[in-house]
Amino acid sequence: MTTPALLPLSGRRIPTLSPGASSFPHHRATLRLSEKFILLLILSAFITLCFGAFFFLPDNSKHKRFDFGLEDVLIPHIDSEKEARHSSRQVIHGVGDHDEAHPGHEEEEESLRDKIRADHERALQEAKEKLRKSKEELKAEIQTEKTKVVEDLKKKDGPKPLPPVPMPKLVGVKDGDPGDPDTKEKRDKIREMMKHAWDSYRQYGWGHNELKPIAKKGHSTNIFGNSQMGATIVDALDTLYIMGLHDEFKDGQEWIKQNLDFSVNAEVSVFEVNIRFIGGLLAAYYLSGQEVFKVKAVQLAEKLLPAFNTPTGIPWAMVNLKSGVGRNWGWASAGSSILAEFGTLHMEFVHLTYLTGNPAYYQKVMHIRKLLAKMDRPNGLYPNYLNPRTGRWGQHHTSVGGLGDSFYEYLLKAWLMSDKTDTEARKTYDDAIEAIERHLIRKSNGGLTFIGEWKNGHLERKMGHLTCFAGGMFALGADGSPDDKAGHYLQLGAEIAHTCHESYDRTVLKLGPEAFKFDSGLEAVAVRQNEKYYILRPEVIETYWYMWRFTHDPKYRQWGWEAAQAIDKYCRVSGGFSGVKDVYSSNPTYDDVQQSFFLAETLKYLYLLFSSDELLPLENWVFNTEAHPLPVLHLGNITLPGSETQR
């Protein structure tokens, strides 16, 4: 039997007879007349059906797949075909009516048929053109269509617009020219160091959280999970802005707009992400006014809220950004949360409530404050560990350095950020500092004032580099101290600054160690090898800056310049800046990490130290613990959403 040839017609295939081929088997001559008649009728009906289908059935080329090597590529449907189907439906409907009530529509129907034929011809032509394109061209077209669909979905299902709120009074966000040429030259040098750090990261670690400047590649730590969230970009934005590095700032802004995504399956530190990312994004928003930073900050904050789903409301140390599952560090005492982590959220969360109108952020941090206020405190001190399941203290270890430090800082700064109306925060700070003075602050035999650590009922005469921030904190909190103690606390700040300068001055590199002791005849010197490193930390320079702002004693600028020169001499490499493993060695080895906080804090505080007081004045700005400036909220009689009292 001869197989009928198949020819395409308007996107369909119908059987026709090959020339000279018999249409039926050779034994048809033996068939009876009635059988021939029946077969003729069937053939006539079939031809009629095909003819009708050609004119009236809707075209299915939308679903036609063309096999030309590219896997299952669908030819996009065109609007003209929709019109054709619509027209054909009109024709079909019109045929029935025509026989009975509309005898004069033959010309209109013929016109519609012509239009259908033209549309089908155009569709065929477009299909042929697509078949002539290469695989690469077709893939590019498909990707373009996919991108368009994704963008349309984002616009449709994107975050709700944030409510308009009055921008806080912003003062001193630019310039800060110190006036005198020598100071300006030093400030320009700090700016050049920042540019070297940024350019190196831009070249070798772009998009990664941090940089390995020796290996010249990206770097990350477990505080950011396994994600590449561009921590250095977010952390450095406000520093770039106040230094006038606007091209670099725009590069960072564009990366954040296009690439910063928080829907990743990554377990991150709530504390670190809050102070670096939310703090950095909020500061960039307030300084530049660019909405993208505010939107990203709110998106991330929403991802952190599940960390508060604990029996006590004390958040977990870590949370998975995708699943919302939280847990604590395995090394923390009895599964506890850490004072400096759950106690260092207030500034950012109050601003989030202010900007979004969502009271949840404010309520979360106020709940923490109220819970702590009800708890007994051994000797008036706050232990560093608190179990989020039981609400009980863990190991009785109190420190103004690591694990405790920024809890006290944020009590003071909550008061300052509220335009000094949050008197509860100020009272809590004053009580805590009084207990710290009584139990932790001592003078060494050589006359150096230091802050030790309370461990299980006795004082350890050791002070960490992190603790050196407290000199600046005491100076910042001097005004408003009870019992006219402003002078006392300013002096205490100066003594801590002096001690921390000694820890730098007594090393070979003139850079401070991670921790230093005050016993066995050694003072302000590291003893253990694993405490001799310097990882580009900012706390000593931070205190120099605060002391400069409140006293204008030139020694603080001199000490800051010594530190800047030492960093440039011993930590600078061709690929950026690296920490060093032993500040007492004249030939130190590098740790090969350029920390994000080096750009956020260390270089920012140095730049501010050599700028005028008009740049980010402390009456209008409060710096979070990652040195991100947030404006004082002059709320007046406005009630902060979720608060019980008017601010």
C-alpha positions in Angstrom: 0.0 0.0 0.0 1.4 3.4 -1.0 1.8 5.9 1.9 0.1 9.2 1.4 2.5 12.2 1.3 2.2 14.7 4.2 2.3 18.4 3.4 2.2 21.2 5.9 -0.8 23.5 5.8 -1.3 26.4 8.3 0.6 24.6 11.0 -1.2 21.3 10.5 -0.5 18.2 8.4 -3.3 16.6 6.3 -3.0 13.5 4.0 -3.0 14.0 0.2 -2.4 11.5 -2.5 0.9 11.1 -4.2 0.8 11.7 -8.0 0.1 8.4 -9.9 -0.5 6.5 -6.7 -3.6 4.3 -6.3 -5.9 5.7 -3.7 -7.1 2.3 -2.5 -5.9 -1.4 -2.6 -6.1 -3.2 -6.0 -8.9 -5.5 -5.0 -11.4 -2.6 -5.0 -12.8 -3.7 -8.4 -14.4 -6.6 -6.7 -16.3 -4.3 -4.3 -20.1 -4.0 -4.8 -21.6 -0.7 -6.0 -23.1 0.1 -2.6 -19.8 -0.3 -1.0 -18.2 2.1 -3.6 -21.0 4.6 -2.9 -20.4 4.5 0.8 -16.6 4.9 0.3 -17.3 7.9 -2.0 -19.5 9.5 0.6 -16.8 9.0 3.3 -14.2 10.5 1.0 -16.4 13.5 0.2 -17.1 14.1 3.9 -13.4 13.9 4.7 -12.5 16.4 2.0 -15.3 18.7 3.2 -14.1 18.4 6.8 -10.5 19.3 5.8 -11.7 22.3 3.8 -13.8 23.5 6.7 -11.0 23.0 9.1 -8.7 25.1 7.0 -11.0 28.1 7.2 -12.8 27.8 10.5 -10.8 25.9 13.1 -8.5 27.9 15.4 -4.8 27.6 14.6 -2.8 25.6 17.0 0.7 26.8 16.0 0.9 28.2 19.5 1.6 24.7 20.6 3.5 23.5 17.6 7.0 22.2 18.4 9.7 22.5 15.7 12.4 19.9 16.0 15.6 21.4 14.7 18.1 20.3 17.3 17.3 22.9 20.0 15.5 21.2 22.9 11.8 21.8 22.9 11.7 25.4 21.8 8.2 26.7 21.5 7.5 29.3 18.8 5.8 32.2 20.6 2.2 32.9 19.7 1.4 36.2 18.1 -1.5 38.6 18.7 -2.7 38.4 15.1 -3.5 34.8 15.7 -5.7 35.7 18.7 -7.5 38.1 16.4 -7.8 35.4 13.8 -9.4 33.0 16.3 -11.7 35.7 17.5 -12.6 36.5 13.9 -13.2 32.9 13.1 -15.5 32.5 16.1 -17.4 35.5 14.8 -17.7 33.9 11.3 -18.9 30.6 12.7 -21.5 32.4 14.8 -22.5 34.5 11.8 -23.0 31.5 9.4 -26.0 30.3 11.4 -27.6 33.7 11.6 -26.9 34.4 8.0 -29.1 31.6 6.7 -32.1 32.9 8.7 -31.8 36.7 9.2 -28.7 38.2 7.5 -28.7 37.4 3.8 -26.5 40.4 2.9 -23.3 39.4 4.7 -21.5 37.4 2.1 -18.9 40.1 1.3 -18.2 40.7 5.0 -17.6 37.0 5.6 -15.3 36.8 2.6 -13.3 39.7 3.9 -13.0 38.0 7.2 -11.8 34.8 5.5 -9.2 36.8 3.6 -8.0 38.3 6.9 -7.7 34.8 8.5 -5.7 33.6 5.5 -3.3 36.6 5.7 -2.8 36.1 9.4 -2.0 32.5 9.0 0.5 33.3 6.2 2.2 35.9 8.5 2.4 33.3 11.3 4.0 30.8 8.9 6.5 33.4 7.7 7.5 34.2 11.3 7.9 30.6 12.0 10.2 30.2 9.0 12.3 33.1 10.1 12.7 31.6 13.5 13.8 28.3 11.9 16.6 30.2 10.1 18.1 31.5 13.4 20.9 29.9 15.1 20.6 28.0 18.5 22.4 30.9 20.2 20.1 33.5 18.8 17.0 31.5 19.9 18.5 30.9 23.4 19.1 34.6 23.8 15.5 35.3 22.7 14.2 32.8 25.2 16.3 34.2 28.0 15.1 37.7 27.2 11.5 36.5 27.4 12.2 34.7 30.7 13.8 37.8 32.2 10.8 39.9 31.2 8.4 37.5 32.8 10.5 37.5 36.1 10.6 41.3 36.1 6.8 41.5 35.5 6.3 39.1 38.4 8.5 41.1 40.7 6.6 44.2 39.9 3.3 42.4 40.6 4.3 40.5 43.7 7.1 42.8 45.1 7.2 44.2 48.6 4.5 46.7 49.6 5.7 50.3 49.4 6.9 51.6 52.7 4.9 54.4 54.4 6.2 57.9 53.9 7.9 59.2 57.1 9.6 62.5 57.7 13.4 62.3 57.2 15.2 63.1 60.4 17.2 66.3 60.4 20.5 65.5 58.6 23.4 67.7 59.5 27.1 67.4 58.4 27.0 64.7 55.8 29.7 66.1 53.6 33.1 67.8 53.6 34.5 68.3 57.1 37.6 70.0 55.8 39.9 70.4 58.8 41.4 73.7 57.6 45.0 73.3 58.5 47.1 71.8 55.6 49.0 69.3 57.7 45.8 67.7 59.1 44.3 67.8 55.6 47.3 65.9 54.2 46.9 63.2 56.9 43.2 63.0 56.1 44.0 62.6 52.4 46.4 59.8 53.2 43.6 57.9 55.1 41.3 58.4 52.0 44.1 56.9 49.8 44.3 53.9 52.2 40.5 53.5 51.9 40.7 53.6 48.1 43.5 51.0 48.1 41.4 48.7 50.3 38.3 49.2 48.2 40.0 48.9 44.8 41.7 45.7 45.9 38.4 44.2 47.0 36.8 45.4 43.8 39.4 43.7 41.7 39.9 40.4 43.6 37.0 39.8 45.9 33.9 41.5 44.4 30.7 40.1 45.7 32.4 37.9 48.3 32.0 38.9 51.9 35.7 39.8 52.5 39.0 39.6 50.8 42.2 37.5 51.1 44.7 40.2 50.0 47.7 37.9 49.8 46.0 35.1 47.8 44.0 37.8 46.0 40.6 36.1 46.2 37.4 36.2 48.1 37.0 35.2 51.7 34.1 34.4 54.1 33.6 33.2 57.7 30.8 31.2 59.4 29.1 34.4 60.6 27.8 34.9 57.1 27.0 31.2 56.5 27.9 29.8 53.1 26.6 32.9 51.2 28.3 35.5 49.2 26.4 38.6 50.4 29.0 41.3 49.7 29.6 42.2 53.3 32.5 44.5 52.5 30.3 46.4 50.0 27.5 47.0 52.5 29.9 47.7 55.4 32.0 50.2 53.4 29.2 52.3 51.7 28.9 55.1 54.3 32.7 55.4 54.6 32.9 55.8 50.8 30.2 58.4 50.9 31.6 60.6 53.6 35.1 60.5 52.0 33.6 61.7 48.7 34.4 58.5 46.8 31.2 58.7 44.9 32.1 56.6 41.9 33.0 53.7 44.2 29.8 54.3 46.2 27.7 54.1 43.0 29.5 50.8 42.1 28.5 49.4 45.5 24.9 50.7 45.1 24.5 49.0 41.8 25.8 45.7 43.1 23.4 45.9 46.0 20.5 46.7 43.6 21.3 43.9 41.2 22.8 41.1 43.4 22.0 41.4 47.2 19.6 38.6 47.8 18.5 37.4 51.2 16.4 34.4 50.0 19.5 32.2 50.3 19.8 29.0 52.2 22.4 30.4 54.6 22.7 30.3 58.4 24.0 33.7 59.6 24.8 35.5 62.8 21.8 37.7 63.8 24.2 40.1 65.6 26.7 40.5 62.8 24.2 40.8 60.0 22.3 43.4 62.1 25.2 45.6 62.8 27.0 45.3 59.4 24.1 44.8 56.9 21.1 46.5 58.5 23.2 49.2 60.1 25.2 49.7 56.9 22.1 49.8 54.7 20.3 52.2 57.0 23.3 54.6 57.2 23.7 54.5 53.4 20.0 55.4 53.0 20.1 58.3 55.4 23.3 59.7 53.9 22.4 59.3 50.2 18.6 59.2 50.3 18.6 56.2 47.9 15.5 54.1 48.5 17.1 50.8 47.5 19.1 50.8 50.7 16.0 51.2 52.9 14.1 48.5 50.9 17.0 46.0 51.3 17.4 46.7 55.0 13.7 46.0 55.6 13.8 42.8 53.5 16.7 41.5 55.5 15.1 42.5 58.9 12.1 40.5 58.1 14.4 37.4 57.6 15.8 38.0 61.1 12.5 38.1 63.0 12.1 34.3 63.2 15.2 34.2 65.4 13.0 35.7 68.2 10.7 32.7 68.2 12.0 31.3 71.5 10.2 30.6 74.8 11.6 33.8 76.3 11.8 36.1 73.3 15.6 36.2 73.6 16.8 35.6 70.0 18.9 32.8 68.8 22.5 33.7 67.9 22.0 32.3 64.3 19.1 32.0 61.9 18.7 30.4 58.5 17.6 33.1 56.1 15.5 30.7 54.0 13.9 28.4 56.6 13.8 30.8 59.6 15.2 28.0 61.9 17.5 29.4 64.7 20.0 27.9 67.1 22.9 29.1 69.3 26.6 28.7 69.1 27.8 25.3 70.2 30.6 26.8 72.3 28.3 29.1 74.3 27.6 28.2 77.9 24.8 25.6 78.2 23.2 26.6 74.9 23.0 30.2 75.9 22.5 33.4 73.8 25.2 36.1 74.3 24.6 39.4 76.0 26.5 41.5 73.4 24.5 39.8 70.6 20.9 40.0 71.8 21.7 43.3 73.5 23.0 45.0 70.3 19.8 45.3 68.3 18.1 48.4 69.7 19.4 51.2 67.5 18.7 49.4 64.2 15.4 48.0 65.2 14.0 51.3 66.4 14.9 52.9 63.1 13.2 50.0 61.3 10.0 50.6 63.2 10.3 54.3 62.4 10.8 53.7 58.7 8.2 50.9 58.2 5.5 51.7 60.7 5.8 48.0 61.8 5.9 47.9 65.6 7.3 44.4 65.7 11.0 45.6 65.7 10.5 48.0 68.5 8.5 45.5 70.6 11.2 42.8 70.2 14.0 44.9 71.6 11.8 46.4 74.4 10.8 43.0 75.4 14.5 42.1 75.9 15.0 45.2 78.0 12.0 44.4 80.2 13.0 40.8 80.7 16.6 41.8 81.8 15.2 44.4 84.2 13.3 41.7 86.1 16.3 39.5 86.5 18.6 39.3 89.5 22.2 40.4 88.6 25.1 39.1 90.7 26.8 42.1 92.2 24.8 44.3 89.8 26.7 42.8 86.9 25.2 41.3 83.7 26.6 37.9 83.0 27.5 37.3 79.3 25.3 34.2 78.9 21.5 33.9 79.0 19.6 30.7 78.1 16.7 31.6 75.7 14.7 28.5 76.7 14.8 28.9 80.5 15.4 32.7 80.9 18.3 31.9 83.3 21.8 33.2 83.3 24.5 30.8 82.2 28.1 30.9 83.4 28.7 33.9 85.6 31.3 35.6 83.4 31.1 39.4 82.9 33.1 41.4 80.4 33.1 44.9 78.9 35.1 43.3 76.1 34.1 40.4 73.9 30.6 38.9 74.7 29.5 41.9 76.7 30.8 45.1 75.2 28.2 46.6 72.9 25.3 45.7 75.3 26.4 48.6 77.5 27.2 50.8 74.5 23.6 50.4 73.1 22.0 51.3 76.5 23.8 54.7 76.3 23.1 55.1 72.5 19.4 54.3 72.9 19.2 57.3 75.1 21.2 59.5 72.8 19.3 58.3 69.7 15.9 59.1 71.3 17.1 62.8 71.7 17.7 61.9 75.4 14.1 61.1 76.1 14.6 57.3 76.7 15.4 57.8 80.4 14.9 54.2 81.2 17.8 53.3 78.9 20.0 56.0 80.5 19.2 54.8 84.1 20.0 51.2 83.1 23.3 52.3 81.6 24.3 54.4 84.7 23.5 51.5 87.0 25.5 49.1 84.9 28.5 51.4 84.7 28.4 52.0 88.5 28.7 48.2 89.0 31.5 47.9 86.4 33.5 50.6 88.2 33.1 48.9 91.5 34.0 45.4 90.4 36.0 45.5 87.2 38.0 48.7 86.9 41.4 48.8 88.6 44.7 50.6 88.5 47.9 48.6 87.8 51.0 48.9 89.9 52.4 51.1 87.1 49.4 53.4 87.3 47.5 52.2 84.2 43.7 52.1 84.5 42.3 48.9 83.1 39.0 47.0 82.9 39.3 43.4 83.9 36.9 40.5 83.5 34.8 38.9 86.2 34.9 35.1 86.2 33.2 33.0 88.8 33.6 35.4 91.7 37.1 36.8 91.0 38.7 39.4 88.7 40.9 38.4 85.9 43.5 41.2 85.3 43.3 41.0 81.5 42.0 43.5 79.1 41.0 42.9 75.5 41.5 45.1 72.4 37.7 45.1 72.1 37.4 46.6 75.6 39.3 49.7 74.5 36.1 51.1 72.9 35.0 51.8 76.5 37.2 54.9 76.7 35.1 56.5 74.0 31.9 55.3 75.6 32.7 56.8 79.0 33.4 60.2 77.2 30.3 60.0 75.2 28.2 59.3 78.2 29.8 61.9 80.5 27.3 64.5 79.7 24.1 63.5 81.5 25.9 61.4 84.2 24.2 61.4 87.6 25.6 63.3 90.6 27.6 65.7 88.5 30.1 63.0 87.4 30.6 64.3 83.9 34.2 65.3 84.6 34.9 62.0 86.3 33.8 59.9 83.3 35.6 62.1 80.9 38.7 61.6 82.9 38.0 57.8 83.1 37.8 57.8 79.3 41.1 59.6 79.0 42.8 57.0 81.3 41.4 54.1 79.3 42.7 55.8 76.1 46.1 56.1 77.7 46.2 52.4 78.7 45.2 51.3 75.2 47.8 53.6 73.6 50.4 51.9 75.9 49.4 48.5 74.6 50.3 49.7 71.1 53.4 51.6 72.1 54.9 48.5 73.9 54.9 46.4 70.7 57.5 46.2 68.0 55.0 47.2 65.2 53.3 49.9 67.3 50.0 48.0 66.8 48.0 46.6 69.7 47.6 42.9 70.6 44.3 41.2 70.8 44.5 41.0 74.7 47.0 42.2 77.3 47.6 41.5 81.0 48.5 43.4 84.1 50.3 40.9 86.4 53.6 39.2 87.0 55.4 42.5 86.4 54.0 42.8 82.9 51.6 45.6 82.1 49.6 46.2 78.9 51.5 43.4 77.2 50.3 40.1 75.6 51.6 36.9 77.2 50.1 34.1 75.2 51.0 33.6 71.6 47.4 33.4 70.5 46.8 36.9 71.9 49.6 38.7 70.0 47.8 39.2 66.8 46.3 42.4 65.3 43.4 42.0 62.8 42.9 45.6 61.7 40.6 46.3 64.7 39.2 49.8 65.3 38.4 50.1 69.0 41.5 52.0 70.1 41.2 54.5 67.2 37.5 54.8 68.0 38.3 56.0 71.5 41.0 58.4 70.2 38.3 60.0 68.0 35.7 60.4 70.7 38.4 61.8 73.1 39.4 64.3 70.3 35.8 65.4 69.8 35.3 66.1 73.5 38.7 67.5 74.5 40.5 68.6 71.3 43.7 67.4 73.0 46.2 67.1 70.1 47.8 63.9 71.5 44.8 62.0 70.2 45.4 63.0 66.7 49.1 62.2 67.2 48.3 58.8 68.5 45.9 58.1 65.7 48.5 59.1 63.1 51.0 56.7 64.7 48.5 53.9 64.3 47.7 54.8 60.7 51.4 54.9 59.8 51.9 51.5 61.4 48.9 50.0 59.6 50.2 51.4 56.3 53.7 50.1 56.9 53.1 46.6 58.3 49.6 45.6 57.1 49.5 47.0 53.6 50.2 44.6 50.7 49.7 44.8 47.0 46.3 43.2 47.2 44.9 45.3 50.1 45.4 45.2 53.9 46.0 42.1 56.0 46.1 41.4 59.7 49.4 40.3 61.3 49.9 37.3 63.6 52.5 38.8 66.0 52.8 42.5 66.8 56.0 41.8 68.8 57.9 40.4 65.8 59.8 42.6 63.5 59.1 40.2 60.6 55.4 39.2 61.2 53.4 36.8 59.1 50.1 37.9 57.6 46.7 36.3 58.4 45.6 37.1 54.8 42.2 38.6 55.7 41.0 42.1 55.0 38.2 42.4 57.4 35.0 44.3 56.3 35.1 46.3 59.6 38.5 47.7 58.6 36.7 49.7 55.9 33.6 50.3 58.0 35.2 51.3 61.2 39.0 51.7 61.4 39.4 53.9 58.3 36.2 55.8 59.0 37.3 56.7 62.6 40.8 57.7 61.3 39.2 59.9 58.6 36.9 61.6 61.2 39.8 62.1 63.5 41.5 64.3 60.9 38.2 66.1 59.9 36.4 69.0 61.5 33.7 68.5 64.0 31.2 69.6 61.4 31.4 66.2 59.7 28.7 64.0 61.4 28.3 66.0 64.6 27.5 63.9 67.6 24.5 66.1 68.5 22.8 64.8 65.3 24.3 61.4 64.7 24.8 58.2 66.8 27.2 55.5 65.5 26.2 51.9 65.8 28.8 49.4 67.0 30.0 48.9 63.4 30.5 52.7 63.1 27.4 53.2 60.9 26.0 56.6 61.6 22.2 56.8 62.3 20.4 60.1 62.9 19.0 61.1 66.2 15.2 60.7 66.0 13.7 64.1 67.0 10.3 62.6 67.3 8.7 65.3 69.5 5.2 64.2 70.2 5.0 61.4 67.6 4.3 58.0 69.1 6.7 55.3 67.8 4.5 52.4 66.6 4.4 49.8 69.3 5.5 52.1 72.1 3.5 52.7 75.2 4.7 56.2 75.9 5.2 59.1 73.6 8.7 59.9 72.6 
